[in-house]
Amino acid sequence: MGHGGGIAHIARLTALFQFLHKYASPRYFYGFAGRLIPWLAGLTALLLGWGLYQGLFVAPPDYQQGESVRIMFIHVPAAWMSMFVYMVLAGAGAVGLIWNLKLAEMTATACAPIGASFTFLALVTGSLWGKPMWGTWWAWDARLTSELILFFLYLGFMALQAAIDDTKRAARAGALLALVGVVNIPIIHFSVQWWNTLHQPASLSAINKIGAPAIHPSLLVPLLVMAVAFTVFFATVLLMRLRAEILHRERYTTWVTELVKP
Amino acid sequence: MSGSLTGAFLCVLRRDLLLAARKPADVATPLVFFAIVASLFPLGVSPEPAILRTLAPGVLWVAALLATMLSLNRLFAADHADGTLELLALSPQPLAALAAAKTLAHWLTTGLPLVLLSPLLATQLYLPQEAFGALLLGLLLGTPVLSLIGAVGAALTLGLRGGGVLLSLLVLPLYTPILIFGAGAVTAAAAGLDPEAYLSLLGAFLAVALGFAPWATAAALRISLD
């Protein structure tokens, strides 16, 4: 490492900041997201259509659970997304808190209602699945309970942000709460798991003795496609919400005034 | 003694304890609440000793949780209203240490009295004698965690409209592990099992909360004071 290495390093950093400055500026991102949304929406429709068709019509019924096993194709991706979105929310919140990046703050805010919806969907489909399988709409089973607590965490985040009028404080307080939540989620998860378990163990990580996944490919492939479809759907909705959030937060700037001028 | 970190910590602790001593009604209210909630269950459910005995661990812990939560508003609200909090934030000593002192004072005036009152209520609910140790030890380890986590919530909701209800929405989901293991310890001891695993986990939570919560509280206070 000599003098040249240092200069190259600084040049790279400068390039990174120029890149960030350009792409992470709300004004640029607004247009960029607008161009991206139709593509993502199309991809969502394709993946969701194929995954749902495969899952609801082509995949064989389970020898124990019959046709109701098809709820899995909604329930499992929704449950995955409920946790994934919280991680995105907390990650964006942390970036916003540390580097004071407006776009990251807005991302955290925009994530919350989507994540809460996925959690709600996971709870509802879990309940619908529980009725034929366990004979009851609700069971105080470990994973259902930790999903319920996750739902409350989302609601708390949204309620806190809604109660604060100052945007800056709302963003920072929400981010801190999300980080406290992230530390707690594994603790809550394992506490509840130890407390009571009725839910079947996670099928995907259950690998049988010859090394193949315990779930048959005819079920696994549609399930994974649905998971990707849910993720792309999340990206689409997130960008749409972000655009709305950008317009709202930047409503006093000239570019927004000119944009919305009839 | 005023220049050092320990000095500042002790000074804030002493001040908060003194303030609590001058207004004993504020200290008593959560305790009365604790006693009333625990006494409502026999009225609402059944006065049968067999039923109350199985309910007792959960009832006592839920009542302790709610009583702590109700007292959290007191933690920073008055200091926020009269500007003391801003002065604390401006002090050369780390705000986390001062927040820790305030949290300790809160525990000494809320958590500790709850622990001391609990055997009386446990007797009222027919909890077996052999579970008293687990109840006391569990509450002794668990209630400081409630104060520590609650302090973060109280700092975040400082001066917000509907602060009290909002605070419960933020804090109660985070309290669930404490409730599970606290009540679990009592239930295990009442069934003649060894509650050590539960109590060890409560101790672990306390260690983690002691390490993280004061810094999170300080960060939340700075956000709220901005």
Chai-1 contact restraints between the chains, C-beta under 6 A:
chainA,res_idxA,chainB,res_idxB,connection_type,confidence,min_distance_angstrom,max_distance_angstrom,comment,restraint_id
A,I149,B,P173,contact,1.0,0.0,6.0,A-B,restraint_1
A,I149,B,T176,contact,1.0,0.0,6.0,A-B,restraint_2
A,F152,B,P173,contact,1.0,0.0,6.0,A-B,restraint_3
A,L153,B,P173,contact,1.0,0.0,6.0,A-B,restraint_4
A,G156,B,L169,contact,1.0,0.0,6.0,A-B,restraint_5
A,G156,B,L170,contact,1.0,0.0,6.0,A-B,restraint_6
A,A159,B,L166,contact,1.0,0.0,6.0,A-B,restraint_7
A,A159,B,L169,contact,1.0,0.0,6.0,A-B,restraint_8
A,A163,B,L160,contact,1.0,0.0,6.0,A-B,restraint_9
A,A163,B,L166,contact,1.0,0.0,6.0,A-B,restraint_10
A,R172,B,I223,contact,1.0,0.0,6.0,A-B,restraint_11
A,A173,B,L156,contact,1.0,0.0,6.0,A-B,restraint_12
A,A173,B,I223,contact,1.0,0.0,6.0,A-B,restraint_13
A,L176,B,A219,contact,1.0,0.0,6.0,A-B,restraint_14
A,L176,B,A220,contact,1.0,0.0,6.0,A-B,restraint_15
A,V180,B,V152,contact,1.0,0.0,6.0,A-B,restraint_16
A,V180,B,A216,contact,1.0,0.0,6.0,A-B,restraint_17
A,N184,B,L174,contact,1.0,0.0,6.0,A-B,restraint_18
A,I187,B,P177,contact,1.0,0.0,6.0,A-B,restraint_19
A,I188,B,T176,contact,1.0,0.0,6.0,A-B,restraint_20
A,I188,B,P177,contact,1.0,0.0,6.0,A-B,restraint_21
A,S191,B,P177,contact,1.0,0.0,6.0,A-B,restraint_22
A,S191,B,I180,contact,1.0,0.0,6.0,A-B,restraint_23
A,W195,B,I180,contact,1.0,0.0,6.0,A-B,restraint_24
